[in-house]
């Protein structure tokens, strides 16, 4: 069994809707155990449990949320010795274009190290059915990729 970790932050509920949809997609793959955690509740032990990660964040002031940044601040140096080399995906609820959040998360992820395995999913504006469908597809593709040993 493979383990997939979804770490997210939501304030308005938009990113929470997206996280729930990613989880639904992951759960379609029965060979993968998925854990959904808010960024403030996730820690190093969760990273060590995981075989892959999906990060979710709203775009705040052109970058990731403070809660996701806090997760990185708390786990970055303790994770260094483990050389995680885990695959990761990313979803963003954006009021702008989401590029600042993607850029900063990608920079931090390189140091763990983590490997980006798909293009980030950026939902601009109000969350709609199409965004949620794309989130389910992201979850399913991450879980299937882990299950099949693609990443």
C-alpha positions as CSV (number, residue, x, y, z in Angstrom):
1,X,0.0,0.0,0.0
2,X,1.2,3.5,-0.9
3,X,0.5,6.6,1.2
4,X,-0.6,9.9,-0.2
5,X,-0.7,13.0,1.9
6,X,-2.8,16.1,1.1
7,X,-1.8,19.2,3.1
8,X,-3.9,22.3,2.6
9,X,-5.0,25.6,4.1
10,X,-8.3,27.3,3.6
11,X,-9.8,30.4,5.1
12,X,-12.8,31.3,2.9
13,X,-13.6,27.6,2.1
14,X,-12.5,27.7,-1.5
15,X,-9.3,25.7,-1.0
16,X,-11.2,23.4,1.4
17,X,-13.6,22.5,-1.4
18,X,-10.7,21.8,-3.7
19,X,-9.0,19.6,-1.1
20,X,-12.2,17.6,-0.6
21,X,-12.4,17.0,-4.4
22,X,-8.7,16.0,-4.5
23,X,-9.4,13.5,-1.7
24,X,-12.4,12.1,-3.6
25,X,-10.2,11.5,-6.6
26,X,-7.5,9.8,-4.5
27,X,-10.1,7.5,-2.9
28,X,-10.9,6.1,-6.4
29,X,-7.6,4.3,-6.3
30,X,-8.0,1.5,-3.7
31,X,-4.3,0.6,-3.4
32,X,-3.5,4.0,-1.9
33,X,-4.2,5.2,1.6
34,X,-4.8,9.0,1.7
35,X,-4.5,11.3,4.6
36,X,-6.0,14.9,4.4
37,X,-4.5,17.4,6.9
38,X,-4.7,21.1,7.4
39,X,-1.3,22.7,7.2
40,X,-1.2,23.7,10.9
41,X,-2.0,20.0,11.8
42,X,0.7,18.4,9.6
43,X,4.3,17.7,10.7
44,X,7.4,15.8,10.0
45,X,5.9,12.4,11.0
46,X,3.3,12.9,8.2
47,X,6.0,13.6,5.6
48,X,7.9,10.5,6.7
49,X,4.6,8.4,6.4
50,X,3.9,9.7,2.9
51,X,5.0,8.3,-0.5
52,X,3.6,11.4,-2.3
53,X,2.2,14.8,-1.4
54,X,-0.4,17.2,-2.8
55,X,-0.3,20.7,-1.4
56,X,-3.2,23.1,-1.5
57,X,-3.3,26.8,-0.8
58,X,-5.1,30.0,-1.5
59,X,-3.1,32.7,-3.1
60,X,-2.6,35.3,-0.4
61,X,-0.9,38.6,-1.3
62,X,0.5,36.9,-4.4
63,X,2.0,33.9,-2.7
64,X,1.1,30.8,-0.6
65,X,-0.9,31.1,2.6
66,X,0.9,31.8,5.9
67,X,-0.3,28.4,7.2
68,X,1.4,26.5,4.4
69,X,4.5,28.6,4.9
70,X,4.3,27.7,8.6
71,X,4.3,24.0,7.7
72,X,7.4,24.5,5.5
73,X,9.1,26.5,8.3
74,X,8.4,23.7,10.9
75,X,9.4,20.8,8.7
76,X,12.2,22.0,6.3
77,X,15.3,21.6,8.5
78,X,14.1,18.5,10.4
79,X,13.3,16.8,7.1
80,X,16.8,17.6,5.6
81,X,18.5,14.5,6.9
82,X,15.8,12.2,5.4
83,X,16.3,13.4,1.8
84,X,12.6,12.7,1.1
85,X,12.6,12.8,-2.7
86,X,8.8,12.5,-2.8
87,X,6.6,13.3,-5.7
88,X,4.3,16.3,-5.2
89,X,1.4,18.0,-6.9
90,X,-0.2,21.4,-6.2
91,X,-3.6,23.1,-6.3
92,X,-4.2,26.8,-5.7
93,X,-7.3,28.9,-5.3
94,X,-6.3,32.2,-6.9
95,X,-7.7,35.7,-7.0
96,X,-4.9,36.7,-9.3
97,X,-2.9,34.3,-11.5
98,X,-1.4,32.0,-8.7
99,X,2.1,32.2,-10.2
100,X,3.7,33.7,-7.1
101,X,2.4,30.8,-4.9
102,X,3.6,28.2,-7.4
103,X,7.1,29.8,-7.7
104,X,7.6,30.0,-3.9
105,X,6.4,26.5,-3.2
106,X,8.5,25.0,-6.0
107,X,11.6,26.8,-4.6
108,X,11.0,25.4,-1.1
109,X,10.2,21.9,-2.4
110,X,13.5,21.6,-4.2
111,X,15.3,21.8,-0.8
112,X,13.5,18.9,0.9
113,X,13.9,17.5,-1.9
114,X,10.5,16.9,-3.5
115,X,9.8,16.2,-7.2
116,X,7.0,18.0,-9.0
117,X,5.2,15.4,-11.1
118,X,2.4,17.5,-12.7
119,X,1.5,21.0,-13.6
120,X,-0.1,23.0,-10.8
121,X,-3.9,23.3,-10.8
122,X,-4.8,26.9,-10.5
123,X,-8.5,27.8,-10.0
124,X,-9.0,31.5,-10.7
125,X,-12.0,33.2,-9.2
126,X,-15.0,31.5,-7.6
127,X,-14.7,27.7,-7.3
128,X,-17.0,26.0,-9.8
129,X,-17.9,22.4,-10.9
130,X,-15.1,22.4,-13.6
131,X,-12.5,23.3,-10.9
132,X,-13.7,20.5,-8.7
133,X,-13.6,18.0,-11.5
134,X,-10.0,19.0,-12.3
135,X,-9.2,18.6,-8.6
136,X,-10.7,15.0,-8.6
137,X,-8.6,14.3,-11.7
138,X,-5.5,15.6,-9.9
139,X,-6.1,13.4,-6.9
140,X,-6.8,10.3,-9.1
141,X,-3.7,10.9,-11.2
142,X,-1.5,11.3,-8.1
143,X,-2.9,8.1,-6.5
144,X,-2.8,6.1,-9.7
145,X,0.8,7.2,-10.4
146,X,1.8,6.1,-6.9
147,X,-0.1,2.8,-7.2
148,X,1.5,2.0,-10.6
149,X,5.0,3.0,-9.5
150,X,5.2,5.8,-12.1
151,X,6.5,8.1,-9.4
